[in-house]
Each structure stands twice: as structure tokens, then as C-alpha cells.
């Protein structure tokens, strides 16, 4: 470590603020909810799935349209759509032989928009 840069990772905390710890502990979600949230964020860790979510935030689309947009095969897109659907991030509707995909609800759009806003700062 350079002598000109202060060491910011060193903590000499010896006092536990019991009131704060108690308040936070009482308001923490249960373990299962936190694990589900971690799994949700894992779905966002794939750039192809993020691109699909971005596209679907702009318009309802079928597999062929998404594949054309992203320059991928229908099979590759279908695989990613299956993961997104299992995670309840997208939904589909059938019109004749064509299946159209869209974001599941406004929560998904909010998550996506907030994340994009955060990385754009």
C-alpha cells in the first residue's frame, strides 16, 4: 500500500450498537426471502437476459423478433426466455401459432429501470 493513500479497509470497531442491531434484526426479511432475492438477481447476471428484458420493456415481442434483434438463434433465445419465465420476470400470450412475450408486471420494469439508472450515474 502506498504511504500517500490512507488505509480505508482497517476497522477498529469494538463497540456494538445493540439498539441498531436489534432494530435491523427485527426488520430483516426471513432467510428464504433473501435467498429468493439472491436467485432473482442471478437471473440479471446474464447479458443476453438483460438485453431481452430491455427489449421487452419497450415492446411485446415473439421469439423470432428477439432473435433477429439480438443476432441469435431462436433456440438460444427460447432457452433464455424459459429462464426468465421460470423466474416470473416475463409472461407470454398466444395469438394463433405465434407466442408473444412481455414483462410480467410493472415491478420488473421498475427493477430494470432502476438498475439502468444506477449504472448510468
Phi and psi in radians as a Rosetta constraint file:
Dihedral C 1 N 2 CA 2 C 2 CIRCULARHARMONIC -1.166 0.35
Dihedral N 2 CA 2 C 2 N 3 CIRCULARHARMONIC 2.438 0.35
Dihedral C 2 N 3 CA 3 C 3 CIRCULARHARMONIC -1.162 0.35
Dihedral N 3 CA 3 C 3 N 4 CIRCULARHARMONIC -0.289 0.35
Dihedral C 3 N 4 CA 4 C 4 CIRCULARHARMONIC -1.523 0.35
Dihedral N 4 CA 4 C 4 N 5 CIRCULARHARMONIC -0.289 0.35
Dihedral C 4 N 5 CA 5 C 5 CIRCULARHARMONIC -1.751 0.35
Dihedral N 5 CA 5 C 5 N 6 CIRCULARHARMONIC 2.127 0.35
Dihedral C 5 N 6 CA 6 C 6 CIRCULARHARMONIC -1.168 0.35
Dihedral N 6 CA 6 C 6 N 7 CIRCULARHARMONIC 2.581 0.35
Dihedral C 6 N 7 CA 7 C 7 CIRCULARHARMONIC -1.424 0.35
Dihedral N 7 CA 7 C 7 N 8 CIRCULARHARMONIC 1.878 0.35
Dihedral C 7 N 8 CA 8 C 8 CIRCULARHARMONIC -1.682 0.35
Dihedral N 8 CA 8 C 8 N 9 CIRCULARHARMONIC -0.172 0.35
Dihedral C 8 N 9 CA 9 C 9 CIRCULARHARMONIC -1.616 0.35
Dihedral N 9 CA 9 C 9 N 10 CIRCULARHARMONIC 0.039 0.35
Dihedral C 9 N 10 CA 10 C 10 CIRCULARHARMONIC -1.645 0.35
Dihedral N 10 CA 10 C 10 N 11 CIRCULARHARMONIC 2.196 0.35
Dihedral C 10 N 11 CA 11 C 11 CIRCULARHARMONIC -2.108 0.35
Dihedral N 11 CA 11 C 11 N 12 CIRCULARHARMONIC 2.305 0.35
Dihedral C 11 N 12 CA 12 C 12 CIRCULARHARMONIC -2.003 0.35
Dihedral N 12 CA 12 C 12 N 13 CIRCULARHARMONIC 0.673 0.35
Dihedral C 12 N 13 CA 13 C 13 CIRCULARHARMONIC -1.341 0.35
Dihedral N 13 CA 13 C 13 N 14 CIRCULARHARMONIC 2.169 0.35
Dihedral C 13 N 14 CA 14 C 14 CIRCULARHARMONIC -2.173 0.35
Dihedral N 14 CA 14 C 14 N 15 CIRCULARHARMONIC -0.089 0.35
Dihedral C 14 N 15 CA 15 C 15 CIRCULARHARMONIC -1.894 0.35
Dihedral N 15 CA 15 C 15 N 16 CIRCULARHARMONIC 2.136 0.35
Dihedral C 15 N 16 CA 16 C 16 CIRCULARHARMONIC -1.634 0.35
Dihedral N 16 CA 16 C 16 N 17 CIRCULARHARMONIC 2.223 0.35
Dihedral C 16 N 17 CA 17 C 17 CIRCULARHARMONIC -1.531 0.35
Dihedral N 17 CA 17 C 17 N 18 CIRCULARHARMONIC 1.516 0.35
Dihedral C 17 N 18 CA 18 C 18 CIRCULARHARMONIC -0.963 0.35
Dihedral N 18 CA 18 C 18 N 19 CIRCULARHARMONIC -0.684 0.35
Dihedral C 18 N 19 CA 19 C 19 CIRCULARHARMONIC -1.122 0.35
Dihedral N 19 CA 19 C 19 N 20 CIRCULARHARMONIC -0.700 0.35
Dihedral C 19 N 20 CA 20 C 20 CIRCULARHARMONIC -1.204 0.35
Dihedral N 20 CA 20 C 20 N 21 CIRCULARHARMONIC -0.799 0.35
Dihedral C 20 N 21 CA 21 C 21 CIRCULARHARMONIC -1.040 0.35
Dihedral N 21 CA 21 C 21 N 22 CIRCULARHARMONIC -0.769 0.35
Dihedral C 21 N 22 CA 22 C 22 CIRCULARHARMONIC -1.092 0.35
Dihedral N 22 CA 22 C 22 N 23 CIRCULARHARMONIC -0.802 0.35
Dihedral C 22 N 23 CA 23 C 23 CIRCULARHARMONIC -1.068 0.35
Dihedral N 23 CA 23 C 23 N 24 CIRCULARHARMONIC -0.785 0.35
Dihedral C 23 N 24 CA 24 C 24 CIRCULARHARMONIC -1.174 0.35
Dihedral N 24 CA 24 C 24 N 25 CIRCULARHARMONIC -0.773 0.35
Dihedral C 24 N 25 CA 25 C 25 CIRCULARHARMONIC -1.002 0.35
Dihedral N 25 CA 25 C 25 N 26 CIRCULARHARMONIC -0.725 0.35
Dihedral C 25 N 26 CA 26 C 26 CIRCULARHARMONIC -1.176 0.35
Dihedral N 26 CA 26 C 26 N 27 CIRCULARHARMONIC -0.415 0.35
Dihedral C 26 N 27 CA 27 C 27 CIRCULARHARMONIC -1.841 0.35
Dihedral N 27 CA 27 C 27 N 28 CIRCULARHARMONIC 0.011 0.35
Dihedral C 27 N 28 CA 28 C 28 CIRCULARHARMONIC -1.249 0.35
Dihedral N 28 CA 28 C 28 N 29 CIRCULARHARMONIC 2.414 0.35
Dihedral C 28 N 29 CA 29 C 29 CIRCULARHARMONIC -1.121 0.35
Dihedral N 29 CA 29 C 29 N 30 CIRCULARHARMONIC 2.816 0.35
Dihedral C 29 N 30 CA 30 C 30 CIRCULARHARMONIC -1.200 0.35
Dihedral N 30 CA 30 C 30 N 31 CIRCULARHARMONIC 2.831 0.35
Dihedral C 30 N 31 CA 31 C 31 CIRCULARHARMONIC -1.002 0.35
Dihedral N 31 CA 31 C 31 N 32 CIRCULARHARMONIC -0.729 0.35
Dihedral C 31 N 32 CA 32 C 32 CIRCULARHARMONIC -1.107 0.35
Dihedral N 32 CA 32 C 32 N 33 CIRCULARHARMONIC -0.700 0.35
Dihedral C 32 N 33 CA 33 C 33 CIRCULARHARMONIC -1.132 0.35
Dihedral N 33 CA 33 C 33 N 34 CIRCULARHARMONIC -0.699 0.35
Dihedral C 33 N 34 CA 34 C 34 CIRCULARHARMONIC -1.176 0.35
Dihedral N 34 CA 34 C 34 N 35 CIRCULARHARMONIC -0.640 0.35
Dihedral C 34 N 35 CA 35 C 35 CIRCULARHARMONIC -1.162 0.35
Dihedral N 35 CA 35 C 35 N 36 CIRCULARHARMONIC -0.721 0.35
Dihedral C 35 N 36 CA 36 C 36 CIRCULARHARMONIC -1.088 0.35
Dihedral N 36 CA 36 C 36 N 37 CIRCULARHARMONIC -0.677 0.35
Dihedral C 36 N 37 CA 37 C 37 CIRCULARHARMONIC -1.152 0.35
Dihedral N 37 CA 37 C 37 N 38 CIRCULARHARMONIC -0.730 0.35
Dihedral C 37 N 38 CA 38 C 38 CIRCULARHARMONIC -1.068 0.35
Dihedral N 38 CA 38 C 38 N 39 CIRCULARHARMONIC -0.724 0.35
Dihedral C 38 N 39 CA 39 C 39 CIRCULARHARMONIC -1.112 0.35
Dihedral N 39 CA 39 C 39 N 40 CIRCULARHARMONIC -0.684 0.35
Dihedral C 39 N 40 CA 40 C 40 CIRCULARHARMONIC -1.054 0.35
Dihedral N 40 CA 40 C 40 N 41 CIRCULARHARMONIC -0.799 0.35
Dihedral C 40 N 41 CA 41 C 41 CIRCULARHARMONIC -1.162 0.35
Dihedral N 41 CA 41 C 41 N 42 CIRCULARHARMONIC -0.488 0.35
Dihedral C 41 N 42 CA 42 C 42 CIRCULARHARMONIC -1.087 0.35
Dihedral N 42 CA 42 C 42 N 43 CIRCULARHARMONIC -0.618 0.35
Dihedral C 42 N 43 CA 43 C 43 CIRCULARHARMONIC -1.091 0.35
Dihedral N 43 CA 43 C 43 N 44 CIRCULARHARMONIC -0.602 0.35
Dihedral C 43 N 44 CA 44 C 44 CIRCULARHARMONIC -1.338 0.35
Dihedral N 44 CA 44 C 44 N 45 CIRCULARHARMONIC -0.084 0.35
Dihedral C 44 N 45 CA 45 C 45 CIRCULARHARMONIC -1.402 0.35
Dihedral N 45 CA 45 C 45 N 46 CIRCULARHARMONIC -0.061 0.35
Dihedral C 45 N 46 CA 46 C 46 CIRCULARHARMONIC -1.852 0.35
Dihedral N 46 CA 46 C 46 N 47 CIRCULARHARMONIC 2.173 0.35
Dihedral C 46 N 47 CA 47 C 47 CIRCULARHARMONIC -1.128 0.35
Dihedral N 47 CA 47 C 47 N 48 CIRCULARHARMONIC -0.570 0.35
Dihedral C 47 N 48 CA 48 C 48 CIRCULARHARMONIC -1.126 0.35
Dihedral N 48 CA 48 C 48 N 49 CIRCULARHARMONIC -0.770 0.35
Dihedral C 48 N 49 CA 49 C 49 CIRCULARHARMONIC -1.127 0.35
Dihedral N 49 CA 49 C 49 N 50 CIRCULARHARMONIC -0.647 0.35
Dihedral C 49 N 50 CA 50 C 50 CIRCULARHARMONIC -1.133 0.35
Dihedral N 50 CA 50 C 50 N 51 CIRCULARHARMONIC -0.708 0.35
Dihedral C 50 N 51 CA 51 C 51 CIRCULARHARMONIC -1.107 0.35
Dihedral N 51 CA 51 C 51 N 52 CIRCULARHARMONIC -0.729 0.35
Dihedral C 51 N 52 CA 52 C 52 CIRCULARHARMONIC -1.088 0.35
Dihedral N 52 CA 52 C 52 N 53 CIRCULARHARMONIC -0.793 0.35
Dihedral C 52 N 53 CA 53 C 53 CIRCULARHARMONIC -1.071 0.35
Dihedral N 53 CA 53 C 53 N 54 CIRCULARHARMONIC -0.680 0.35
Dihedral C 53 N 54 CA 54 C 54 CIRCULARHARMONIC -1.077 0.35
Dihedral N 54 CA 54 C 54 N 55 CIRCULARHARMONIC -0.835 0.35
Dihedral C 54 N 55 CA 55 C 55 CIRCULARHARMONIC -1.049 0.35
Dihedral N 55 CA 55 C 55 N 56 CIRCULARHARMONIC -0.778 0.35
Dihedral C 55 N 56 CA 56 C 56 CIRCULARHARMONIC -1.260 0.35
Dihedral N 56 CA 56 C 56 N 57 CIRCULARHARMONIC -0.324 0.35
Dihedral C 56 N 57 CA 57 C 57 CIRCULARHARMONIC -1.282 0.35
Dihedral N 57 CA 57 C 57 N 58 CIRCULARHARMONIC -0.314 0.35
Dihedral C 57 N 58 CA 58 C 58 CIRCULARHARMONIC -1.726 0.35
Dihedral N 58 CA 58 C 58 N 59 CIRCULARHARMONIC -0.513 0.35
Dihedral C 58 N 59 CA 59 C 59 CIRCULARHARMONIC -2.910 0.35
Dihedral N 59 CA 59 C 59 N 60 CIRCULARHARMONIC 2.605 0.35
Dihedral C 59 N 60 CA 60 C 60 CIRCULARHARMONIC -1.165 0.35
Dihedral N 60 CA 60 C 60 N 61 CIRCULARHARMONIC 2.411 0.35
Dihedral C 60 N 61 CA 61 C 61 CIRCULARHARMONIC -2.521 0.35
Dihedral N 61 CA 61 C 61 N 62 CIRCULARHARMONIC 2.709 0.35
Dihedral C 61 N 62 CA 62 C 62 CIRCULARHARMONIC -1.668 0.35
Dihedral N 62 CA 62 C 62 N 63 CIRCULARHARMONIC 2.967 0.35
Dihedral C 62 N 63 CA 63 C 63 CIRCULARHARMONIC -0.973 0.35
Dihedral N 63 CA 63 C 63 N 64 CIRCULARHARMONIC -0.805 0.35
Dihedral C 63 N 64 CA 64 C 64 CIRCULARHARMONIC -1.047 0.35
Dihedral N 64 CA 64 C 64 N 65 CIRCULARHARMONIC -0.720 0.35
Dihedral C 64 N 65 CA 65 C 65 CIRCULARHARMONIC -1.135 0.35
Dihedral N 65 CA 65 C 65 N 66 CIRCULARHARMONIC -0.772 0.35
Dihedral C 65 N 66 CA 66 C 66 CIRCULARHARMONIC -1.143 0.35
Dihedral N 66 CA 66 C 66 N 67 CIRCULARHARMONIC -0.750 0.35
Dihedral C 66 N 67 CA 67 C 67 CIRCULARHARMONIC -1.058 0.35
Dihedral N 67 CA 67 C 67 N 68 CIRCULARHARMONIC -0.750 0.35
Dihedral C 67 N 68 CA 68 C 68 CIRCULARHARMONIC -1.110 0.35
Dihedral N 68 CA 68 C 68 N 69 CIRCULARHARMONIC -0.794 0.35
Dihedral C 68 N 69 CA 69 C 69 CIRCULARHARMONIC -1.025 0.35
Dihedral N 69 CA 69 C 69 N 70 CIRCULARHARMONIC -0.780 0.35
Dihedral C 69 N 70 CA 70 C 70 CIRCULARHARMONIC -1.633 0.35
Dihedral N 70 CA 70 C 70 N 71 CIRCULARHARMONIC -0.059 0.35
Dihedral C 70 N 71 CA 71 C 71 CIRCULARHARMONIC 1.171 0.35
Dihedral N 71 CA 71 C 71 N 72 CIRCULARHARMONIC 0.710 0.35
Dihedral C 71 N 72 CA 72 C 72 CIRCULARHARMONIC -2.220 0.35
Dihedral N 72 CA 72 C 72 N 73 CIRCULARHARMONIC 2.993 0.35
Dihedral C 72 N 73 CA 73 C 73 CIRCULARHARMONIC -1.414 0.35
Dihedral N 73 CA 73 C 73 N 74 CIRCULARHARMONIC 2.727 0.35
Dihedral C 73 N 74 CA 74 C 74 CIRCULARHARMONIC -1.010 0.35
Dihedral N 74 CA 74 C 74 N 75 CIRCULARHARMONIC -0.682 0.35
Dihedral C 74 N 75 CA 75 C 75 CIRCULARHARMONIC -1.090 0.35
Dihedral N 75 CA 75 C 75 N 76 CIRCULARHARMONIC -0.778 0.35
Dihedral C 75 N 76 CA 76 C 76 CIRCULARHARMONIC -1.129 0.35
Dihedral N 76 CA 76 C 76 N 77 CIRCULARHARMONIC -0.704 0.35
Dihedral C 76 N 77 CA 77 C 77 CIRCULARHARMONIC -1.177 0.35
Dihedral N 77 CA 77 C 77 N 78 CIRCULARHARMONIC -0.750 0.35
Dihedral C 77 N 78 CA 78 C 78 CIRCULARHARMONIC -1.020 0.35
Dihedral N 78 CA 78 C 78 N 79 CIRCULARHARMONIC -0.698 0.35
Dihedral C 78 N 79 CA 79 C 79 CIRCULARHARMONIC -1.059 0.35
Dihedral N 79 CA 79 C 79 N 80 CIRCULARHARMONIC -0.810 0.35
Dihedral C 79 N 80 CA 80 C 80 CIRCULARHARMONIC -1.192 0.35
Dihedral N 80 CA 80 C 80 N 81 CIRCULARHARMONIC -0.645 0.35
Dihedral C 80 N 81 CA 81 C 81 CIRCULARHARMONIC -1.111 0.35
Dihedral N 81 CA 81 C 81 N 82 CIRCULARHARMONIC -0.642 0.35
Dihedral C 81 N 82 CA 82 C 82 CIRCULARHARMONIC -1.078 0.35
Dihedral N 82 CA 82 C 82 N 83 CIRCULARHARMONIC -0.753 0.35
Dihedral C 82 N 83 CA 83 C 83 CIRCULARHARMONIC -1.122 0.35
Dihedral N 83 CA 83 C 83 N 84 CIRCULARHARMONIC -0.781 0.35
Dihedral C 83 N 84 CA 84 C 84 CIRCULARHARMONIC -1.119 0.35
Dihedral N 84 CA 84 C 84 N 85 CIRCULARHARMONIC -0.645 0.35
Dihedral C 84 N 85 CA 85 C 85 CIRCULARHARMONIC -1.233 0.35
Dihedral N 85 CA 85 C 85 N 86 CIRCULARHARMONIC -0.716 0.35
Dihedral C 85 N 86 CA 86 C 86 CIRCULARHARMONIC -1.082 0.35
Dihedral N 86 CA 86 C 86 N 87 CIRCULARHARMONIC -0.518 0.35
Dihedral C 86 N 87 CA 87 C 87 CIRCULARHARMONIC -1.514 0.35
Dihedral N 87 CA 87 C 87 N 88 CIRCULARHARMONIC 0.050 0.35
Dihedral C 87 N 88 CA 88 C 88 CIRCULARHARMONIC 1.085 0.35
Dihedral N 88 CA 88 C 88 N 89 CIRCULARHARMONIC 0.574 0.35
Dihedral C 88 N 89 CA 89 C 89 CIRCULARHARMONIC -1.666 0.35
Dihedral N 89 CA 89 C 89 N 90 CIRCULARHARMONIC -0.423 0.35
Dihedral C 89 N 90 CA 90 C 90 CIRCULARHARMONIC -2.298 0.35
Dihedral N 90 CA 90 C 90 N 91 CIRCULARHARMONIC 2.855 0.35
Dihedral C 90 N 91 CA 91 C 91 CIRCULARHARMONIC -2.350 0.35
Dihedral N 91 CA 91 C 91 N 92 CIRCULARHARMONIC 2.955 0.35
Dihedral C 91 N 92 CA 92 C 92 CIRCULARHARMONIC -2.400 0.35
Dihedral N 92 CA 92 C 92 N 93 CIRCULARHARMONIC 2.800 0.35
Dihedral C 92 N 93 CA 93 C 93 CIRCULARHARMONIC -2.477 0.35
Dihedral N 93 CA 93 C 93 N 94 CIRCULARHARMONIC 2.574 0.35
Dihedral C 93 N 94 CA 94 C 94 CIRCULARHARMONIC -1.798 0.35
Dihedral N 94 CA 94 C 94 N 95 CIRCULARHARMONIC 2.364 0.35
Dihedral C 94 N 95 CA 95 C 95 CIRCULARHARMONIC -2.269 0.35
Dihedral N 95 CA 95 C 95 N 96 CIRCULARHARMONIC 1.700 0.35
Dihedral C 95 N 96 CA 96 C 96 CIRCULARHARMONIC 1.183 0.35
Dihedral N 96 CA 96 C 96 N 97 CIRCULARHARMONIC -2.159 0.35
Dihedral C 96 N 97 CA 97 C 97 CIRCULARHARMONIC -1.601 0.35
Dihedral N 97 CA 97 C 97 N 98 CIRCULARHARMONIC -0.128 0.35
Dihedral C 97 N 98 CA 98 C 98 CIRCULARHARMONIC -1.691 0.35
Dihedral N 98 CA 98 C 98 N 99 CIRCULARHARMONIC 2.356 0.35
Dihedral C 98 N 99 CA 99 C 99 CIRCULARHARMONIC -1.874 0.35
Dihedral N 99 CA 99 C 99 N 100 CIRCULARHARMONIC 2.181 0.35
Dihedral C 99 N 100 CA 100 C 100 CIRCULARHARMONIC -1.833 0.35
Dihedral N 100 CA 100 C 100 N 101 CIRCULARHARMONIC 2.457 0.35
Dihedral C 100 N 101 CA 101 C 101 CIRCULARHARMONIC -1.987 0.35
Dihedral N 101 CA 101 C 101 N 102 CIRCULARHARMONIC 2.574 0.35
Dihedral C 101 N 102 CA 102 C 102 CIRCULARHARMONIC -2.625 0.35
Dihedral N 102 CA 102 C 102 N 103 CIRCULARHARMONIC 2.924 0.35
Dihedral C 102 N 103 CA 103 C 103 CIRCULARHARMONIC -1.111 0.35
Dihedral N 103 CA 103 C 103 N 104 CIRCULARHARMONIC 2.542 0.35
Dihedral C 103 N 104 CA 104 C 104 CIRCULARHARMONIC -1.117 0.35
Dihedral N 104 CA 104 C 104 N 105 CIRCULARHARMONIC -0.738 0.35
Dihedral C 104 N 105 CA 105 C 105 CIRCULARHARMONIC -2.852 0.35
Dihedral N 105 CA 105 C 105 N 106 CIRCULARHARMONIC -3.122 0.35
Dihedral C 105 N 106 CA 106 C 106 CIRCULARHARMONIC -1.134 0.35
Dihedral N 106 CA 106 C 106 N 107 CIRCULARHARMONIC -0.455 0.35
Dihedral C 106 N 107 CA 107 C 107 CIRCULARHARMONIC -1.029 0.35
Dihedral N 107 CA 107 C 107 N 108 CIRCULARHARMONIC -0.738 0.35
Dihedral C 107 N 108 CA 108 C 108 CIRCULARHARMONIC -1.122 0.35
Dihedral N 108 CA 108 C 108 N 109 CIRCULARHARMONIC -0.766 0.35
Dihedral C 108 N 109 CA 109 C 109 CIRCULARHARMONIC -1.064 0.35
Dihedral N 109 CA 109 C 109 N 110 CIRCULARHARMONIC -0.700 0.35
Dihedral C 109 N 110 CA 110 C 110 CIRCULARHARMONIC -1.124 0.35
Dihedral N 110 CA 110 C 110 N 111 CIRCULARHARMONIC -0.777 0.35
Dihedral C 110 N 111 CA 111 C 111 CIRCULARHARMONIC -1.030 0.35
Dihedral N 111 CA 111 C 111 N 112 CIRCULARHARMONIC -0.837 0.35
Dihedral C 111 N 112 CA 112 C 112 CIRCULARHARMONIC -1.092 0.35
Dihedral N 112 CA 112 C 112 N 113 CIRCULARHARMONIC -0.845 0.35
Dihedral C 112 N 113 CA 113 C 113 CIRCULARHARMONIC -1.096 0.35
Dihedral N 113 CA 113 C 113 N 114 CIRCULARHARMONIC -0.740 0.35
Dihedral C 113 N 114 CA 114 C 114 CIRCULARHARMONIC -1.122 0.35
Dihedral N 114 CA 114 C 114 N 115 CIRCULARHARMONIC -0.738 0.35
Dihedral C 114 N 115 CA 115 C 115 CIRCULARHARMONIC -1.097 0.35
Dihedral N 115 CA 115 C 115 N 116 CIRCULARHARMONIC -0.784 0.35
Dihedral C 115 N 116 CA 116 C 116 CIRCULARHARMONIC -1.117 0.35
Dihedral N 116 CA 116 C 116 N 117 CIRCULARHARMONIC -0.709 0.35
Dihedral C 116 N 117 CA 117 C 117 CIRCULARHARMONIC -1.091 0.35
Dihedral N 117 CA 117 C 117 N 118 CIRCULARHARMONIC -0.722 0.35
Dihedral C 117 N 118 CA 118 C 118 CIRCULARHARMONIC -1.104 0.35
Dihedral N 118 CA 118 C 118 N 119 CIRCULARHARMONIC -0.798 0.35
Dihedral C 118 N 119 CA 119 C 119 CIRCULARHARMONIC -1.310 0.35
Dihedral N 119 CA 119 C 119 N 120 CIRCULARHARMONIC -0.275 0.35
Dihedral C 119 N 120 CA 120 C 120 CIRCULARHARMONIC -1.503 0.35
Dihedral N 120 CA 120 C 120 N 121 CIRCULARHARMONIC -0.152 0.35
